[in-house]
């Protein structure tokens, strides 16, 4: 109650002081008769609608012509003390707008409501009554002042206001305080919200966005007026509102935000066509490339699918170069959001599944331009809607099918990649120590982040633990006991650094139980391995693991024959793992497997390890 009373008193004081500052003393009616001005309209038709709505819930409702094409709704007539008491009562009850004020009878002209009433004792001159509503609307003989049309770059329903641009040849006239109040009374709820948003952006308002111009909003308007060399009346004129919106929307100059309806992808939304332009369709994407040196990009996402398809798309998009690794990710069975950011770019993607269609969008923007990026993103989010249509899954060009592209978008590439293999059911992986040394990030199969648990430089091995627990289909079974020399062995590895989606199997023989210089911890193999095979499991013919393949690089830059490779001994690996709290499976030799069965088994336990 006290807070409401304070708001009313503040509004009364602000109204009185504003009138004194801009219009001189409030005129007193000769007979002391005044009205409470509650609303003003720019057409008779809209004023008639308003006056009828007020008359349904309030007493003493009147409608007057204000001149200049304006029509007012007022309560009265009252003496000034009666009006002050009535104004306070109605404001506290929130039955009239918070910017209502007391006005002398002389400010009002012809009365159109109630029909037959009069304001000055003269015979009533009926004001033409137009049907409600009707088009065209009958106009007052005095033409209304021309107001420049708004340049709309976003739907009116969005909280981000559209910039108001006055034509250079017809600048907006400055208004008196009374005229400013009348023009302000015509604002819609969205337009009032927009002014609060702009004042908040300018640093003058920190209240809620509620469209109510209470003491906090009025005070912020006064502060903005002072800062911009206007009289601090607490009521913004039409010209001042246009200037505030111009300042607010200056950051969007050149963005040329336009509504785009793309039937091929089934999406309609506003896009910054001043910064991007359509490049091509590469299912499931419509790709908008940079149009200026800003370097912005827009990606529209559209494909038929289900929850499984949605999950697969989420995993694939993690590999794209345009989506930095750092940043927030959220996902459920109905959609996902990805925010990737680094010191170069910020990528924001929103994708959802509805009625068997996966649709969404992404905005990629340079880092350091956060105000413009967030404003453009908000307009895109608020305008986004689904329409009929979904992108044809077969719509992929020849240029979009390169090995380092996903639907025409470049895949992020690692600094180095090699091989590892699962050694525990919770997804623990063994790999080469030299591969993971100095990495900022380590991934398994290019998607799952992993951290290094332990390393042994002498043995050349490292143990990785996935950040999110994995459930491998198969884990390694280490051989407890030596294998005869010249026995057949095989190495599973990503020989080509992940170009192939499955590991390859390379066959050879066990040549020696020591290294070339008699090293006891390694075995020598007659096997032609590639660099990507390093870290892979070395199998006997039954599929048990004899050891881990070591990188081929030798100290001193010595180049070995192609058929010479080395592996860390399995028994040394077992000791290291047990000393680090890991309990691997160890068993004797198994019955030999057919090559195709050994290949299938190896694929289930072998993993691509990448260093970023």
Helices and strands as residue ranges (DSSP letters): H 2-23, E 33-41, H 44-55, E 61-67, E 70-79, H 80-92, E 101-104, G 105-107, E 111-113, H 177-185, H 189-201, H 215-227, H 238-249, G 250-252, E 257-262, E 267-272, E 276-282, E 285-290, E 297-304, H 307-317, E 329-332, E 335-341, E 345-354, E 357-366, H 370-383, E 385-386, G 399-401, E 405-406, E 409-410, E 416-422, E 429-432, H 433-436, E 442-444, E 448-456, E 461-466, E 477-479, E 488-493, E 504-512, E 522-526, G 531-533, E 537-540, E 545-549, G 555-557, E 564-569, H 570-579, E 585-587, H 595-605, E 606-611
